[in-house]
């Protein structure tokens, strides 16, 4: 939503490739964007002097369509930018090859519980002054080829710093990069430092000044999650920056070696390109940040192993309680814990809520979910049946279909212990053939299980659908390949709208044949804390105790 002009001094700038603010704003693809949105909403609640920067995607990520056999196709998202954002008058230009790309921005205001506002600026290259190829750079989130992606990151990092300056945010002292997509902002800051003293090349002093300003959050231990571009792309994008780094300066030369992960030193960037070197954006962000954090304790440990010698802290991902608490639980909290929105610590008092009212709130959330299932699929699931949910991006390491690895075992559980049903949702990246194959496998299993174990897959996964699934299921399933998928965000999100919960082991070491599920393998991580404990008020036949058994 757009609001009044921002008049308070801001000192922190938060840069992110994607950001989830409203369900109907296609400015996000998944967890990275949801985390960004929650971070900004929390900053507004806490009255932190922050601004945020992202790109405006006129075609969004994509709308997902699934055929009868689970084949995914993608369609552009249609939305009216003017319905959500307010255009600002500021304009900046960014060098790209031999062209100057003009940018404008649109503002969205995240308003906290006490009325404080954090402005988010969406950069937009769709202007008549730009060539068609440049206008399309703010067309699709994670679209195009690698060169298109690099050009987008130039707009985000370099264009974002310039836009903040044009908007009058001249008191910024910290630049927070949410993943490596925004790492090029560090080059703009380096150029600023050199220009202040009349230099065109970078010195050790410039590097230390920029490093003191930058903070970096890394999210994934999966190599594919770290952008890597041929140095030839960089020299093509910036043809006049061959001598940007003074490689006779030891500090500058060492920085370039770290970023390129090269054994040898190069006399200039053009020679590095000819030698086939590549730039890893994560290494660039690591090299130019004073503080670096992972997104969970285990992820911090894994990241330190991936990037030896780099001090990486761990801050466990959280969620914005006011956004992700189901309506029925909001009403419950409002009656018994009226300060919960302003003071999330007060939610500790939820342990004392009347069990029967907690159970009633859960039933309302479950009813909402099953109504969405009915509307989307025409299938009417039984509200008294134990319901499992899995809603994540469809990709190999998240292992959405792991629970379906032994269908006969699932049939035996349903027959001998009690009925259950599974609700799926999730998009595969358009270029992720493996992720699309997983969705088709789920459809095959759904057909094979039929009435023995009802399985549904809800298309076009988004914020609203994700909230309904986490709130409405009886068990939230998370089984990624270790050490990937280490964030606890979904588990925390689930806790806001669930009845009594019991933590499951984060690293299962038992053989799965000793358990009730084929999903607990030695390499599985079950980070969900939403395995529900039967209460005296519920029908125990609908929630077998075996679902919560570790033996």
BALOLUM-236822 format. One record per residue: y, x, z of N, C-alpha, C in turn. Coordinates in steps of 0.1 Angstrom, whole numbers, plus 5000, padded with zeros to 4 digits. Each point is the difference from the previous one (the first is absolute). Last residue first. Example, Ala and Ser with C-alpha at 12.3 -4.5 7.8 and 13.67 -1.06 7.14 Angstrom:
residues 2
497851285071501150095000501149925008/494350034999501249915000501250095000/
***
This chain:
residues 551
455650935179498650055003499049914993/504849925003499950144995498650065002/502449474995499150095006500050144994/502449574990500750105008499150105007/498449654971501150054993500750115008/496449745018499650124993501250064992/500149595024500450125008499650124993/501349544974498950075006500450135008/502449544986500450145001498950085007/499749534992500850044989500450145000/497549805035499150004989500850044987/502149935043499450134998499150014988/504449715010498649974997499350144998/504449975032499649994986498549984999/502650075041500549884993499549984986/499250385031499349885005500449874993/500350464972500649955012499249885005/498950454967499849865002500749965014/501750414970499049985011499949855002/501550314955500349905010498949985010/502250404969498749945001500049905012/503650304982500049865000498749935000/502050464996499849975014499949845001/499250404958500549875005499749985015/498850384972501250015008500549875005/495650264982500349865002501250005009/497550364965501049995011500249855001/495750324979500949885000501050025011/496150284987501350044995501049895001/495449945015500650115006501350054996/499049494994499350114996500650125007/500349454999500250115010499150124997/499849584976501350064997500350125010/496349664997499750124992501350084998/498849675044500750014987499650134992/498449895044499949874993500650004986/497750445024501149915003499849874992/497350404998499949965014501149905003/499750214957498849915002499849955014/503450334986500449854998498849915002/500750475026499549964987500249854999/503450285030498749945000499549974986/504450175014499050104997498649955000/505649854993498749965003499050114997/505349975011499150084992498649975005/503549755017500750054988499250094992/498449575033500150154999500750044987/501449535021498850064995500150154998/502549615034500050114991498650044995/501749505014499250115006500150124990/502849505014499550094991499350115007/502149465004499550125007499350094990/502749704971499749975014499450135006/503850014961498649985002499749975015/504150154973499749864998498549985002/502250425006501149915003499649864999/497050374989500149975014501149905003/499450184956499049905003500149955015/502750364984500549874994499049895004/498750435011501149965009500549864995/496850214974499449965013501149955009/501350174959499349874998499449955013/502050444999501049894998499349875000/498450485006499649895009500949874997/498450454968501049935006499549885008/497650334971500050025014501149925008/497850094952500249875006500150005015/497350404980501049924994500249875008/496950405006501049975009501149914994/495749834995500750105009500350134992/499649494981499350125000500850105009/500549475010500350114990499150125001/500349495018498950104999500350114990/501749525029500650124994499050115000/500749435012499150114996500850114993/500749565036500750074990499250134997/498849495022499850145000500750074988/500549545008499550025013499750155002/504049774967498650045001499550025014/504749894987499049895000498650045001/504050304999500149915011498849905000/500350324965499950075013500149915012/500649814957498750055001499850075014/504349844987499149895003498650055002/503350324987500249945014499149895003/499850174956499550105010500249955014/501849754966498649995000499450095010/504650034993499749875006498549995001/501750384978500350005014499549875007/497350104956501450035003500249995015/496049964956500350045014501450035002/497149784961501550035002500450025015/495349764995500750084991501550025004/495249925028501349934997500850104991/494649915011500950104997501349934996/495149875030501149974991500950124998/494749835019501050114998501149954990/495449825034501249974991501050114999/494749985011501250065006501149984990/496249764992499450085011501250065008/500549764958500249935012499550075012/500650314959500249864999500349935014/498750474983499949955013500149855000/500650244959498750025005499849945014/504350004980499149914992498650015006/503150285019500449875003499149904993/499750454989499449975013500249865004/502250154961498550004998499349965013/504650075002499749874993498549994998/501550405018500249905010499749864993/500150374972498850015008500149895011/503750064973499049934992498750005008/503650235018500349855000498949934993/499850474999499749955014500249855000/501350234962498649985000499549955014/504550114993499749884993498549975000/501550415018500449895009499749864993/499250404976499149985011500349895009/502950124964498849934995499049985011/505350074999498950035009498849934995/504649964983499350114994498850045008/502949645014499649974986499250114993/499749915053501050064991499649984986/498149655035499750144995501250044991/499949625042500250034986499550154997/498849585038500450134997500150034985/497249665040501250004991500450154998/495849645024500550134994501349974993/496349775039501249984992500650134995/495049785020500950114998501149964991/496149775038500650004986501050114999/495449815032501350064999500450004986/495849805038500750004988501450085000/495750125032500949904998500850014988/495750225016501050015011501149894999/496250044968499450025014501150015011/501149934952498949915004499650015014/503450284982500549864999498949905005/499050464997500949985011500449855000/497350144964499350005013500949975012/501950074957499349875001499249985013/502150424991501049895003499349875001/497350354987500350025014501149895004/498950034955498949945007500250015015/503150214970500149865001498949935007/502450484999498649965003500149855001/503950244991499150094995498549965001/504649815012499249934990498950094995/503550145030499249905007499049934991/503150314981499050065008499149905008/503949954968498749944998498950075008/504750145001500049855003498649944999/502150495001498649955001500049855004/503550384993500149895010498749925002/500650364968499850055014500249895010/500449904951498750055005499950045015/503349614984499850144995498850065007/503449555001498750024995499950144994/503349815041500050044986498650034996/500049675038500650134998500150034985/497849635037501149994991500750144999/495749705024500250144994501149984990/497349695042501050024990500250154996/496449595024500450144999501050014989/497949585033500750044988500450155001/496649585022500650135003500550064987/499649475006499250114996500850135003/501749545004499250045011499150124998/502849804966500950065010499250045013/498449974947499849935013500850075011/501349994945499250075010500049925013/500949874947500349965014499150075010/502050094947498950015009500449965014/502850054960499349885000498849995009/503550364992498750014994499349874998/504550065019499950104990498750004993/501049695036501049994989499850104989/497350025039499749884992500949994988/500850355030498750034993499749874991/503649965030500450094989498750034991/499249775039500849914991500450084988/498050235035499049934992500649904991/502950245029499350094991499149924991/502149775034501050044990499350094989/497549895039500249884991500950034989/499650325033498850004992500049884990/503450045032500150114990498850004991/499949705036501149964990500150104989/497150105035499449894991501049964990/501450305034499250074990499449894990/502549855036500950064991499150074989/497749815036500649894991500950064989/498250295033499049954991500549904991/502850155033499850114991499049954989/500749725036501149994991499950114989/496849985035499849884991501249994990/500050355034499050024989499949884990/504550155028498949905002499050024988/503050425012500149874994498849925002/500950475014500049895009500249874994/500150414976498750005006499949895010/504150104977499149914993498650005006/503750285013499849885008499149904993/501650394980498950045009499749885008/503750014971498849944995498850045008/504550175005499749885008498749934996/502050384977499150045011499749885009/503049974963498649984996499150045012/505049814996499350105008498549994997/503049714977500950115003499350125007/497549624989500550054987501050115003/497849775037499150084992500650064987/501649705040500750124995499250094991/498449585021501149974991500850134995/495249835017500650145000501249994992/497549605006499650085012500650145002/501049684963500049925012499750085013/500150204956501349955004500049925013/495950154981500850115006501449955005/497349704975499450035013500850115008/501249904956500449895008499450025014/498850314968501550015003500449895010/495749994983500150105011501550025003/498949724964499549945012500150095012/501450164957500849895005499549945013/498650514989499849874993500949895007/501250534997499449915009499949864994/502250394979498549984998499349915010/504950115000499649974986498549964999/502150155041500649874996499549964986/498650425018499449895006500549864995/499550474975501149935005499549865006/497150474998500449894992501249935007/497750544999500149875007500349894990/497850545000500749894994500049885009/499750495020499149894996500949894994/500950535002500649885005499249884995/499750585004499449874997500749885007/501150554980499849915011499349884996/500250524980500049854996499749925013/501350534981499949925012500249854997/497950414968501149905001499949925013/496850334986501250075003501249905001/495849844971500050095012501450085001/498249544978501250094998500150105011/496349714999500350004986501150104997/498849925044498950074994500350014985/502849745026500250155004498950084994/499849544994501150054992500250155003/496849755025499550034987501150064991/501249875044499050115000499550044986/502849625004500750125003499150125000/498149584996500650044988500850135002/498049805037499050074992500650044987/502949755028499650135006499050084992/503349704974499149965010499550145006/503149994964500249865004498949955010/502850514989498949914994500149865007/504250394995499049925008499049934991/504350415005499049934991499049935009/505250284999499049925008499149934990/503250294983499950065014499049935008/500250074944500249905012499850085013/499350164953501449985003500349905010/495650134985500750135000501549985004/497149634994499650075011500850135002/500649734961500549935012499750085013/498250164960501550014999500649945013/495449964993500350135004501650025000/498449594984499750015014500450145006/500249924953501149945008499850005015/498250344961499449905009501149955009/499750274950500849975012499349895008/498250404963500349865002500749985014/498750404957500249965014500349865001/499350304960499249885003500049965015/502450354974498750055006499249885004/504349944982499250054990498650055005/503249835030499649904992499150054989/502150315028499049925008499449894991/503650244983498750084999498949935008/504349815001499449994987498750074999/502650035039499249885000499449984986/500950515017500849874999499149884998/498250435011501450044999501049894998/495349985028500549994986501450045000/495350115033501549964999500450004985/494849915021501050094994501449955001/496349745015499850135006501050104996/500749455004499750114991499750135008/501549515009498750045004499550114991/504349775000499150014988498650035004/503349975034500049874993499150004988/500650405024499349905009499949874992/502450364980498550025000499349905008/504749985000499449964987498550034999/502350145039500049854999499449964987/500750455006498949965008499949845000/503650214978498850034993498849955008/504249965020499949914989498750024992/501050305036499749865005499849904988/501350454990498649995005499649865005/503450134960500249985014498649975006/500550054954500250135006500249995015/499849614972498650065003500050145005/503349574999500250144999498750075004/500649494980499650085011500350154997/501149714966500549925012499750085013/499550094950500350105010500549935013/498649744963499050115000500350105011/502149564985499850045014499050115001/501549714962501050095003499950065014/497049664980500050124991501150115004/497249585022501250085004500150124991/496649704990500949915006501350075004/496550264983500549914990501049905005/497950305029501050084992500549914988/496749825029501250025007501050074992/495749934982500849875001501350035007/497050364998500649974986500849875000/497350135037501350065001500849984987/496249645015500150144994501550055000/498249665038500550004987500150144994/498049655043500050144995500449994985/499649675049500550024986500050154997/496849755035501150095000500450034986/496349725012501149945006501250095000/495650124986500749924990501249945005/497150255029500850084991500849924990/498849835049499450004987500850074990/501149915047499250124998499350004987/504749735016498649994996499450144998/504749895015499249885003498550024997/505050275016498950004990499049905004/505550105010498849935004499050014989/504850295015499049964990498849935007/505650185004498849965007499149944990/504950335001498949924994498949985009/504150275006500449864998498849914996/499850495007500549945013500349854999/498950264961498849985009500449935013/503550154972499349874994498849975009/502350405010500949885003499349874995/497850414991500049975014500849885003/500250164956498649955003499949965015/503950224984499949864996498749945003/500550465010500949925009500049854996/497850324973499249975012500849915009/501449954949499850125009499249955012/501149844945499749965014499750135008/503549924956498650025003499849995015/504249944980499249924991498550025003/504950055031498950064994499249904991/504049945031500350054987498950074993/500249775044500550145000500250064986/498549555006501050015010500650145001/496249904972501349964994501250025010/495450055014500550124992501449974994/497949655024500350115009500550124992/498549634976501349975007500450115009/495950024978501150024991501349985006/496149915025500250144998501250034991/498749555006500750065012500250154999/497649794965501449955000500850065012/495450074999500650084990501549974998/497249745028500350135006500750094991/498349584987501349995007500450135006/495849924979501050064992501449985006/495949805018500250145004501250074992/497849535003501550025001500350155002/495549844996500749944988501550045001/496450095034500650114992500849954988/499449725048499150064990500850094990/503149805027498849925003499050034988/504550275021499249974988498749935004/505250075022498649985003499349964987/504750265019499449934988498549995002/504950095032498550014998499649924988/504650045013499550135005498550014999/504749704980498550015001499650145005/504549784989499750065013498550025003/502449794961500250155000499750065014/499849554969499150045011500150155001/502149714966500850045011499250045012/498749884953500249885009500850045012/498750344970501049914993500349885008/496650295016501450075000501049914994/495649864997500549995014501350065001/497950054959500549865002500549985014/498050424988501449984994500549865002/495750105015501050085008501349974994/496549814977500249935013501050075008/498650184958500949894998500349935014/496950355000501350054996501049894999/495549865011500550115009501450054997/498049644973500049975014500650115009/499650074953501049895003500049975015/496750304985501450064999501049905003/495749854998500250075012501350085000/498649764961500349915011500350075013/498550264964501449964998500449895010/495550155001500950115005501549954998/496749714984500050005014501050115006/499249984953500749885005500250005015/497150324982501450044998500949885004/495449935003500550095010501450044998/498849544979499250125001500650095011/500649455001500250114991499150115002/501349695042499649974987500250134991/501049875049498850084997499549974985/503549675010499650085011498750074996/503849834964498749975006499750105011/504449984977499349884995498849975009/503650374996499949915012499449874996/500450324967499550085011500049925013/501649854956498749965004499550085012/504150104978500249875007498649955005/500250404974500550025014500249865007/498650004955499050075007500450025015/503149824969498949905004498950075008/505050205003499049984989498949915005/504849955023498850095000499249974987/504049755014500450144997498850094998/499749545014500250014986500350154996/496949905043501449984996500250034985/496250025039500049914989501549964997/498150295036500550074988500149904988/500050005058499749924988500650084988/498750015058500650074988499549944987/500649815053499050014989500750064988/500949995056500650014987498950034990/500749795053499150064991500650004986/502049955055500049974985499050084993/500449805051499650124993500049974985/502349755047499550004987499750144995/500449665048500350134994499450004986/499449645032501049994990500450134993/496549915034501349995006501149994990/495550044987500049895009501349985007/500150254952499250005012500249885009/500450094945500849965012499149995012/500550234947499049975010500749975013/501849984948500250035014498949965008/501050174946499349905009500250045014/502350134948499850015014499349885006/500550324951500149865006499650015015/502050364958499149965011500349865005/500550374954500749925009499049975011/500450414960499349915010501049915007/499250344952500949935010499249915009/498950474971499549875003500949945011/500350414962500549965013499649855002/497750424968500749885001500649985014/496950334980501350034995500949885001/496050035033499950074987501550044996/500849745036498649994996499950054986/503849945045499650074988498549984998/503449645024499050105003499650074987/504349675023499250054988499050105005/502849555023499850145000499250034987/503149575026499250054989499950155001/501649515031499950154998499150034988/500949555019500950054989499850154997/496249635019501150085005500850064988/496649545007500450124993501250075006/496049695024501450004996500450134993/495149695008500850125002501449984995/496549664997499750085012501050115004/500149714961499649905010499850075013/500950234959501249955006499749905011/496650194973500550105009501249945008/495849754978501450014998500650095011/494949994976500849965011501450024997/494550064981501349944997500749965012/495950374986500549905010501449954995/495650194969501350035006500449895010/494850084991501149944993501350045007/494350154996501350005006501149944991/494249985011501050024991501449995007/494350055014501549995003500850034987/494849805011500750104992501549985003/496249745018500750095008500850114992/497349614984499150115004500850115008/502249614983498849955007499150115005/505050154993499249914992498849965009/505150155015498650035001499249904992/505450225007499249894996498650044999/505150165023498650024998499349884995/505250224997499249895005498650024996/503550415010499449914990499449885007/504050315012498850074999499149944989/505149914993499250005012498950104999/503749904969498749944997499050015012/504450175004500249874994498749934996/501450375037499049994990500149854994/503150405029499949864997499049984988/500250405041500349964986499949854998/501650255047498849994992500449974985/502050135055500250014985498649984993/503149925051498750024993500350004985/502650095052500049934987498750034993/502050015056499250044988500349934988/500850045054501050024990499450054987/497849675039500050144996501050024988/498449615030501450034997500150154997/496049725009500450105009501450054998/498049684971499949945013500550105011/499950154956501049905001499949945014/496750304988501250075002501249905002/495849824989500050055014501350085003/499349854956500249895009500150045014/498850334969501449964999500449885008/495550154999500850105006501549964999/496949734978499949985015500850115007/499750034953500749875004500049985015/497550364983501450024998500849885004/495349975000500550085011501550034999/498049774965500049915012500550085012/499450234959501249915000500149915012/496150274995501250095001501349925000/495849774993500350045014501250095002/499949754954499049995011500550065012/502649924959498649994995499049985011/505749894990499050075008498649984993/504149764990500550145001499050095008/500849494983498950094996500450155000/501449525026500750124994498950104997/499049595022500449974987500850114993/498650025046498849974992500349994985/503150305031499749864999498849984991/501050445014501049935008499849855000/497750524987499749865001501049935009/499950474968500449945012499749855000/499550534973499849865000500349955014/500950454989499849954987499749854999/503150275037498749954998499849954986/503650255040499749994986498549964998/504350005039498649994998499649974986/504250215033499749944987498550014998/503950045043498650024995499949934987/504149985026499650155000498650034995/504649624999498550024999499750145000/504249645016499750134995498450025001/502549514993499750105011499550134993/501249594976501250085005499750105010/498149664957499550085011501150095005/500249494976500150144998499650085013/497849524994501450055000499950154998/495849764981500849965011501450074999/494849864974501250085000501049955011/494350014996501249925000501250095000/
***
